[in-house]
Every structure is written in structure tokens, then in C-alpha cells.
Amino acid sequence: MTATTTIALPAPPLSRRFVKMGTPMAVEATPSDEEGRIAARLRERDPVALRDVYDRFGRITFGFLLKTVGDRGSAEDVQQQVFLEVWRRADRFDPERGSLLTWVMTIARSRAIDHLRRRVPEPVDPEKAASAAETPGGPSEVDEMAERWRLRGLLDRLPDAESVMLRLRFYDELTQSEIAAREGIPLGTVKTRMFNGLRRLREMIDEEELT
């Protein structure tokens, strides 16, 4: 990246506590028209497009990295690496294989694993190496965490009313009755919004599975 395209990326604020979702997240939605335009501008080496990608996904990637690497300073360093790679590899983004969010999160996952491997010496004993892969912070846990954070990105695409219902249900673990009381709306409204939100999520997932 040249001096004219270097962008100082501020670390997003700490995300709220994340709890395990009840619905597995396998894939992410196909790119929106706006994301397609951003990707095209990235390929044309438009530095403002990199800022747009960061504004769109910086909070999601930083939250994932913070949970994965365990400290804010390291997360900020890896975050810089991620978006530098986004800039350098812009021509490799293929909208037929998934959304821009999926691609960015794939890069974030790889850089997080690289960081963890550099931090922890590789075991000499093959059995220990196999065991280490399943310990907290190993590749399998990083994969699971990356899937959860992709789901956060999907929720951001929902209408606000539906997104709030699902976040309160899954992140804060509130019941539908508790959500109704907290938001001051009828229980039936909560159920309808949650149903519609989950339906939209399924449609986005199914849409990408067809690509």
C-alpha cells in the first residue's frame, strides 16, 4: 500500500458480551448491490473504498479478533493486517463464492490463526500438536467463533426492529415475554418480529447456498 492509500484504521469500541446462538451459522448472505459496488471500487484501487469496507465490517472483525486473540493491542495489530490484506487482494474477491463479509471474515480468521501460532510455540510431539489444535484458541475454536461473528454481520442487515428482537433473544438470553416487557411492546409483536427476522436470515443463507 502506498503512502497515498494508507488508512489509519481506528479500533472499534468493545462489543457487547456474546453468547452462543441457538441457530448454527454455516454460510453468509450473497453480496448486496452496494457491496458489489464497493468491491468494484476496491479492485480499481480506490482508497475510499477501503474506508467503506472498514466502516461496514470493522466492528464485526474487531470483535471477533478481540475474542480470539484475547487482548486489545494484539487485536488492533491484527485488524490492521486484515484490512491491508483486503486492499492488496481486492482483485481476488469473487462475488460468486460469497459475500464481501464472508471474504473479509475469512481473511480475519486466517490472520487470527497466524497470530495464535506465532504466540504459542508449535509442539514437537505430534500427539501434543493434535491435542493443541482442539484447545481453546486453536483452529477449531477460531472457526466456530468466526461463524458466530459472521452471524452478527447478518443481523446487521435485518430491519432494526427484527434485529433488536433477535439480539435480545440470543445475545442477552431474554425470553420473548422479557423482551416484550423491556421494549414495552405486545408479546405478539415480539413473536412476529422474531419470526420475520429468522425467516429473512434463512433466505439469505439459502440464497448463498445456491451460488
C-alpha positions as CSV (number, residue, x, y, z in Angstrom):
1,M,0.0,0.0,0.0
2,T,1.5,3.3,-1.0
3,A,1.6,6.4,1.3
4,T,-1.4,7.9,-0.5
5,T,-3.5,4.8,0.2
6,T,-2.5,4.1,3.7
7,I,-5.5,4.5,6.0
8,A,-5.2,4.7,9.8
9,L,-8.0,2.4,11.0
10,P,-9.2,3.1,14.5
11,A,-10.2,0.2,16.6
12,P,-13.9,-0.1,17.1
13,P,-15.4,0.0,20.6
14,L,-15.6,-3.2,22.6
15,S,-18.6,-5.2,21.5
16,R,-21.2,-6.5,23.9
17,R,-20.9,-9.9,25.5
18,F,-21.5,-12.6,23.0
19,V,-23.4,-15.8,23.9
20,K,-23.8,-19.0,21.8
21,M,-26.5,-18.7,19.2
22,G,-29.2,-21.4,19.1
23,T,-29.2,-21.5,15.3
24,P,-26.0,-22.8,13.6
25,M,-24.3,-20.4,11.2
26,A,-23.0,-22.2,8.2
27,V,-22.8,-19.6,5.4
28,E,-23.4,-15.9,4.9
29,A,-25.6,-14.0,2.6
30,T,-24.8,-13.1,-1.0
31,P,-23.4,-9.6,-1.6
32,S,-25.8,-6.7,-1.8
33,D,-25.6,-4.3,-4.8
34,E,-23.9,-1.8,-2.6
35,E,-21.2,-4.3,-1.5
36,G,-20.7,-5.2,-5.1
37,R,-20.0,-1.6,-6.0
38,I,-17.6,-1.2,-3.0
39,A,-15.7,-4.4,-4.2
40,A,-15.5,-3.0,-7.7
41,R,-14.0,0.2,-6.4
42,L,-11.5,-1.7,-4.4
43,R,-10.4,-3.6,-7.5
44,E,-9.9,-0.2,-9.1
45,R,-7.6,0.8,-6.2
46,D,-10.0,3.4,-4.8
47,P,-8.7,4.1,-1.2
48,V,-12.1,5.5,-0.2
49,A,-13.5,2.0,-0.9
50,L,-11.2,0.5,1.8
51,R,-12.6,3.0,4.3
52,D,-16.1,2.0,3.3
53,V,-15.2,-1.7,3.8
54,Y,-13.8,-0.8,7.2
55,D,-16.9,1.3,8.2
56,R,-19.1,-1.6,7.2
57,F,-17.2,-4.5,8.7
58,G,-14.6,-3.1,11.1
59,R,-16.7,-3.6,14.2
60,I,-17.5,-7.2,13.4
61,T,-13.9,-8.2,12.6
62,F,-12.5,-6.3,15.6
63,G,-15.0,-8.0,17.9
64,F,-14.0,-11.4,16.5
65,L,-10.3,-10.7,16.8
66,L,-10.6,-9.4,20.3
67,K,-12.4,-12.5,21.4
68,T,-9.9,-14.7,19.6
69,V,-6.5,-13.2,20.4
70,G,-7.5,-12.1,23.9
71,D,-6.1,-8.6,24.2
72,R,-7.0,-5.3,22.6
73,G,-3.4,-4.3,21.5
74,S,-3.0,-7.6,19.5
75,A,-6.5,-7.3,18.1
76,E,-5.7,-3.8,16.8
77,D,-2.5,-5.1,15.2
78,V,-4.2,-8.0,13.5
79,Q,-7.0,-5.7,12.4
80,Q,-4.5,-3.6,10.5
81,Q,-3.1,-6.7,8.9
82,V,-6.6,-7.8,7.8
83,F,-7.6,-4.6,6.1
84,L,-4.1,-4.2,4.5
85,E,-4.7,-7.7,3.0
86,V,-8.2,-6.7,1.9
87,W,-6.6,-3.8,0.0
88,R,-3.8,-5.9,-1.5
89,R,-6.0,-8.9,-2.5
90,A,-9.1,-6.9,-3.7
91,D,-8.8,-8.5,-7.2
92,R,-9.2,-11.9,-5.7
93,F,-12.7,-11.3,-4.3
94,D,-15.2,-13.4,-6.1
95,P,-18.9,-12.5,-5.5
96,E,-19.9,-15.8,-6.9
97,R,-18.4,-17.6,-3.9
98,G,-19.9,-15.5,-1.2
99,S,-20.5,-12.0,0.2
100,L,-17.9,-9.3,0.9
101,L,-18.4,-10.0,4.6
102,T,-17.6,-13.7,4.2
103,W,-14.4,-12.9,2.3
104,V,-13.3,-10.3,4.9
105,M,-14.1,-12.7,7.8
106,T,-12.1,-15.5,6.0
107,I,-9.1,-13.2,6.0
108,A,-9.6,-12.2,9.6
109,R,-9.8,-15.9,10.6
110,S,-6.5,-16.7,8.8
111,R,-4.7,-13.8,10.4
112,A,-6.0,-14.7,13.8
113,I,-4.8,-18.2,13.5
114,D,-1.4,-16.9,12.3
115,H,-1.2,-14.7,15.3
116,L,-2.0,-17.5,17.7
117,R,0.5,-19.8,16.1
118,R,3.2,-17.2,16.5
119,R,2.3,-16.7,20.1
120,V,2.3,-20.3,21.1
121,P,5.4,-22.5,20.1
122,E,4.5,-25.4,17.9
123,P,4.7,-28.7,20.0
124,V,7.4,-31.1,18.8
125,D,5.4,-34.2,19.9
126,P,2.8,-35.0,17.1
127,E,0.2,-36.1,19.7
128,K,0.6,-32.8,21.6
129,A,0.3,-31.0,18.3
130,A,-3.0,-32.7,17.5
131,S,-4.3,-32.0,21.0
132,A,-3.3,-28.4,20.8
133,A,-5.5,-27.9,17.7
134,E,-8.5,-28.7,19.9
135,T,-7.6,-26.5,22.9
136,P,-9.2,-23.1,23.5
137,G,-7.7,-20.6,20.9
138,G,-6.9,-23.4,18.5
139,P,-8.1,-23.5,14.8
140,S,-11.3,-25.4,15.6
141,E,-12.4,-22.8,18.2
142,V,-11.4,-20.0,15.9
143,D,-13.6,-21.4,13.1
144,E,-16.6,-21.7,15.5
145,M,-16.1,-18.1,16.7
146,A,-15.7,-16.8,13.2
147,E,-19.0,-18.4,12.2
148,R,-20.7,-16.7,15.2
149,W,-19.3,-13.3,14.3
150,R,-20.5,-13.7,10.7
151,L,-23.9,-14.2,12.1
152,R,-23.6,-10.8,13.8
153,G,-22.9,-9.3,10.4
154,L,-26.1,-10.9,9.1
155,L,-28.1,-9.5,11.9
156,D,-26.9,-6.0,10.9
157,R,-28.6,-6.5,7.5
158,L,-32.0,-7.1,9.1
159,P,-34.6,-4.3,9.7
160,D,-33.8,-2.7,13.0
161,A,-37.0,-3.9,14.7
162,E,-36.2,-7.5,13.8
163,S,-32.5,-7.3,14.6
164,V,-33.2,-5.9,18.1
165,M,-35.5,-8.8,18.9
166,L,-33.0,-11.4,17.8
167,R,-30.1,-9.8,19.6
168,L,-32.0,-9.5,22.8
169,R,-33.1,-13.2,22.5
170,F,-29.7,-14.7,21.6
171,Y,-27.1,-12.3,23.0
172,D,-28.9,-11.3,26.2
173,E,-30.8,-14.6,26.5
174,L,-34.1,-12.9,27.3
175,T,-37.3,-14.8,26.8
176,Q,-40.0,-13.4,24.5
177,S,-42.0,-12.2,27.4
178,E,-39.0,-10.5,28.9
179,I,-38.3,-8.8,25.6
180,A,-41.9,-7.6,25.4
181,A,-41.6,-6.1,28.9
182,R,-38.3,-4.5,28.2
183,E,-39.3,-3.0,24.9
184,G,-42.8,-2.0,26.0
185,I,-44.5,-3.8,23.1
186,P,-47.1,-6.6,22.9
187,L,-45.8,-10.2,23.1
188,G,-47.4,-10.9,19.7
189,T,-45.3,-8.2,18.2
190,V,-42.2,-9.7,19.6
191,K,-43.1,-13.1,18.2
192,T,-43.9,-11.7,14.7
193,R,-40.7,-9.7,14.5
194,M,-38.6,-12.7,15.6
195,F,-40.3,-15.0,13.1
196,N,-39.8,-12.5,10.3
197,G,-36.2,-11.9,11.3
198,L,-35.4,-15.6,11.4
199,R,-37.1,-16.1,8.0
200,R,-35.0,-13.4,6.4
201,L,-31.9,-15.0,7.9
202,R,-32.8,-18.3,6.4
203,E,-33.5,-16.7,3.0
204,M,-30.1,-15.1,3.0
205,I,-28.4,-18.4,3.9
206,D,-30.3,-20.3,1.3
207,E,-29.5,-17.7,-1.4
208,E,-25.8,-18.1,-0.9
209,E,-26.0,-21.9,-0.9
210,L,-27.3,-21.6,-4.5
211,T,-24.2,-19.7,-5.7
